[in-house]
Amino acid sequence: MAPQPWMIPQLSVDAESDLRRMRELLQTMSRDELLGQADILLNQVVNKAAVISQAIRHISELEAREAVRDPEPGPMPQGWTAGVLGGLG
C-alpha cells in the first residue's frame, strides 16, 4: 500500500540543510563517536515511536467518543421518505 500524502514528511529548507550538514559530520566521526550517536538515535526513535503510538490510541479513543456522542446518520432505508410523508398526509 502506498503511503498517504500526509505521511510523507515535508522538510523545510533549514531542516534539509541540517540533515546534509549532519551527514557530512558523520563522515568525519570515529567508530566510537558513531556508536555513541547511534545509541542516541536509537533511543530517540524508540521514544518517538512510543509517543506516536500513544497519540494514535488517544486519537482513536477521542474519535470513538465523538462517534458515540454525536453519531452520523446512516443511510435512510429505501421507502422511508415515502412512508413518513404518507403518514403526514
Buried (B, 14 or more C-beta within 10 A) or exposed (E): EEEEEEEEEEEEEEEEEEEEEEEEEEEEEEEEEEEEBEEEEEEEEEEEEEEEEEEEEEEEEEEEEEEEEEEEEEEEEEEEEEEEEEEEE
